[in-house]
Amino acid sequence: MPQVSRGPTRSPMQYQVLARKWRPQNFRELVGQGHVSRTLLNALQSGRVAHAFLFSGPRGSGKTTTARILAKALNCRAGNTGEPCGQCVACSEIAAGNCMDVLEIDAASNRGIDEIRELREKVRYSPARDRNKIFIIDEVHMLTPEAFNALLKTLEEPPPHVVFIMATTEYHKIPATILSRCQQYSFKLLPFPLILSRLRQIAEAEKIQISTRALEQVAYSSGGSMRDAMSALDQVIAFSGETVNDDNVTMLLGLVEPRILGDVVRAVAKNDTEKILGIVGDLVESGQDLQNFCRRLLGQFRNLMVLKTGVSDPALLGVPESLVPEVRAQAELFSREDLLRLFDALLKVEAELKYATQPRFQLEMGLIELAQLARLRSLEDLIADFTNLAQGAPPKPAAQPGPSAPTPPPVPAVSSRPPRVAPISRAPFDSATAEMRRVSAEPAPTPPAQGPEPPSLSEDQAPGVDPRELLLKIAERIHKESLQPILEGLQGAHLEGDSLVLDLGEVSEFSRRQVKENIELVTQAASEVVGQPVTVRMGETAKPMESDAESGSGRGPGDGSSRMDVLERAKREPVVRSFLDIFPGPVKAEELDK
């Protein structure tokens, strides 16, 4: 039976993605890693090439690409020093990934000790054709500890014709014994302008009609990875064809439009709750990931703070240069303190969204809270108002947030600060008492070795000494914090011969018991004040003070006259005096009963 000819078999054209098609083929084309390419090029030109290299850095930064370029430079047949020709058999096979003398090993799937033993066997053989046998081990941190141990000796002393090039995205997982045997090169994320320039070059070469704004969004979504940027551009071209629409870029990449971020920022500044709820509703209807939106908003407030500090470099901002004026206008709506508060609050919202059963409600309430925080007045404004009120001037009206809000007032000068308030004393006393306490705090002169004993401060010898002042001097010598205020609250103390009598007055049973339990400390302090040994005893106690619960009437201590005494004593307190100077007005003794 004759066979029917079906004609020549056609294999479908295999499309090569942009990340592979535009992969750098020499050190000159390597973008953003100048410190690595320069070091390797100098080493090749001087002949000081190590036997083991370790390339570490984030994904898509060019580690494997650099390893292939280095392999081509080591085995290039054209004889060029440093730069591979890209045309010889070795360069072509290495670029295609089918060179017999360059073996690429994925450590994620070949991570055991058996695979490393097999690699050690291959190391023993000479290259089949080229000058060097090169082993490129990608994701080397995935090897097991046993595999690392099996690799140590070979890595330290390989044959002269063997070169190891290892790449990893997790440098901290590499054992120190491996690190010490390699030359280490750290790769970094690519700056935003470099990625944008490379994408524009590729779009022009591929004859793709795409706007600068769309390219900026693609570059911004890459996070500093050139490979991610090329993959995103490939996806956009596959959807839109040769003419790319800006809205399609935002939809395909799942980005949050800068316009929406700006609307949220302005709604927060104006406390526009209706606008906030409308934006969140639109996000939910369009299928946006609310947690991703919250992260983007965090980045927006971060950019506002960077601009607020005076930085305007787009590379540091991480936003397209065309959006810098718009972001700067948004930054003028807030002060630095506002942005710090808003960022901290939004950070909590983003963390709570991970576990929220109703992410929409969580985000809505969080943004409304941000709008309320934006209305808070700064501490400088409040201090300025307080100072103006103290000087009799009316307070300044609060600035309303919004595009037309005036610039926040500067921090008040030193001369306009509120008056300092004296610290609260333990008991009220007049100026004479304060002077006595100051004098008593000074060190007493040392008495002579021989001579008459110091006189006793009895009423006959020192009639000018006030009982209250004597008690305060004794309390100054007490170094027990719980006892000192109790002594200062007593009526006074007086001398009767060689005895010091404490006038307890109206004290509680608790205070009386504390004085009795610490009578030795009081005796020692009194002897130092008087200048001779004395004994301390407690006088008769007046009727103890009744608490509100014991009296049952809810009134303060004592009758009307005692309440007036308490009121007068309170008015002599420095803090109360400062308050009354600022807010003058009658203070009634009846208020003490409430």
C-alpha positions, 0 to 999 in steps of 0.5 A, a space after each residue: 500500500 503506497 504511503 501518502 506523503 504529508 509534506 514537511 513537518 513544521 515545528 512551531 516557532 518557540 518564543 523566547 521570553 524577554 528575560 532570556 532574549 535580553 540577558 547580558 552576554 558580557 561584562 559591559 552589558 551587566 547593569 547595576 553591578 559595576 563593583 562586581 563586573 569591574 573586580 572580575 574583569 581586573 582579575 581576569 586581565 591580571 590572571 589572579 582568578 580564584 578557584 571558587 566564587 560565591 555570588 549572593 544577593 536578591 533574586 533577579 539581580 544577575 548572579 547566574 548571568 554573571 556566572 555564565 559570563 565568567 565561565 565564557 571569559 575563562 573558556 573563550 577561544 578568541 583569546 580576548 583577555 577578560 571580555 568573552 567574544 560571544 561568537 566562538 564555540 565555547 561562548 555559544 554553547 555556554 550561552 545555550 546551556 549545553 557546554 560539556 565543560 560547564 555544568 550547571 547544578 540546581 542545589 534545590 533538587 540535588 542537595 544530598 550527599 550522594 549528588 555531591 559525591 558524584 560531583 566529586 567524581 566528575 571533578 577528577 576528570 580533565 575538561 573535554 575540550 575547553 581550558 577549564 571545567 566549571 561547576 555553577 551551583 545555583 541556590 547552594 544554600 539548599 545543600 544539606 549539612 552532610 553535602 556541605 561537609 562532603 564538598 569542603 575538601 574538594 572546594 578547598 583544593 580542587 584540581 588546577 583546571 576546576 573552577 566553582 561558581 556558587 550562587 545563593 539568595 540566602 547568604 546567612 545559610 551558608 556555613 562559615 567553612 564554605 565562606 572561608 574557601 570562596 571569594 564572595 561577591 555581594 549583588 544588590 537590587 537595581 536602582 529604579 532609573 536603571 531598570 526604567 532605562 533598560 525597559 525603555 531600550 528593550 521596548 524600542 528594540 521590540 518596536 512596542 508603543 508604550 508610554 513612559 508612565 506605563 514603563 514607570 509602573 512596570 519598573 516600580 512593580 519589579 522591586 529592584 529585580 531586572 528579571 521581574 521587570 522584564 517578566 512583567 513587561 512580557 506579560 503586558 505585551 502579551 495582553 496588549 500587543 504592540 500598543 500598550 494601554 496605561 490602564 491595562 498595565 495597572 490591571 494586569 500587574 495588580 497595582 494600585 493606581 497613584 491616583 487612588 493613593 492620592 485620593 486616600 491621602 487627601 481624604 484622610 487629610 480632610 477627614 472625608 469619611 464618605 470619600 474613604 468608604 467610597 474608595 474602599 468599596 471601589 477596591 472591593 468591587 474591582 477585586 483588589 487585594 486589600 492587604 496589598 493596597 494597605 502595603 502600597 498606602 504604607 509606602 505612600 506615607 513613607 514617601 511623604 515623610 521622605 519628601 518632608 525631610 527634604 529628599 527629592 531623589 526619585 531613586 531614594 523615593 522609589 516613585 516615578 519622577 513624573 509623580 514627584 510633584 504630586 507626592 510633594 503636594 500631598 506631603 504639604 498637607 501634614 506635618 512630620 509628627 502627623 506622618 509619624 502617627 499616621 504611619 504607625 497607625 496604618 502599620 497596625 491596620 496592615 498587621 491586623 488585616 492578616 487575621 481579620 475575618 472581615 478585611 473590608 471592615 477592618 480597613 474602613 475603620 482603620 482609615 477612619 481612625 487615620 482621618 481622626 488622627 490627622 485632626 489632632 493638634 500638635 504639642 507646639 500649638 497647644 503650648 503656644 495657646 497655653 502661653 497666650 492664655 497665660 498672657 491674656 491673649 486669645 488662643 489661635 484658631 486651630 488650622 483646618 487640614 486640607 489643600 488650603 490649610 495654612 502652614 503649621 505655626 512654628 515652635 514657640 521661642 524660648 521666651 514664650 514658653 510657659 512658666 516653670 512650675 516648682 516641684 510639689 513639696 511634701 507639706 506646705 510651708 512659708 518662706 521662713 520655713 524654706 529658708 530654715 530648710 535651706 540653711 539646715 541642708 548646709 554642712 555644719 562646721 566641725 566642732 573643736 576637739 576640746 571645748 564646751 558642749 554645744 548649747 541645747 535648743 530649748 525655749 529658754 536658750 533659743 526662743 526664736 526657734 519655731 516648733 514647726 521649723 525645728 520639726 522640718 529640720 529633723 525631717 530633713 535628716 531622715 532618709 526613709 522616704 515613707 517616714 519623712 512626709 509623716 514627720 512633716 505633716 505633724 504640728 511641730 516639736 519642742 524641747 523639754 530639757 533633754 527630751 524632744 516632744 513631738 506634737 502629733 496633733 490630728 494624725 491617723 493611727 497609722 501615722 502614729 504607729 509609723 513614728 513609734 516603730 521608727 523612734 530610733 531614727 527620729 532620735 538620731 536625727 533630732 540629736 544631730 539637729 540639736 547638737 547633743 543626745 536627746 530622747 524623743 517621746 510623743 505628745 498627746 494625740 488629738 482626736 484623729 482625722 475621720 475619713 469620709 467612710 467613717 464620718 458617713 457624711 461625705 464631708 471633709 475633715 473638721 469643721 468650717 474653720 479647719 476647711 478654710 485652713 486647708 484651703 489657705 494651705 493649699 493656696 500656698 502650694 507652688 503648683 496651685 499658685 501657678 494655676 491660680 495665676 493663669 486661671 484666676 477665680 474664687 475658690 470656695 471652701 464648700 468645694 472641698 466637701 464635694 
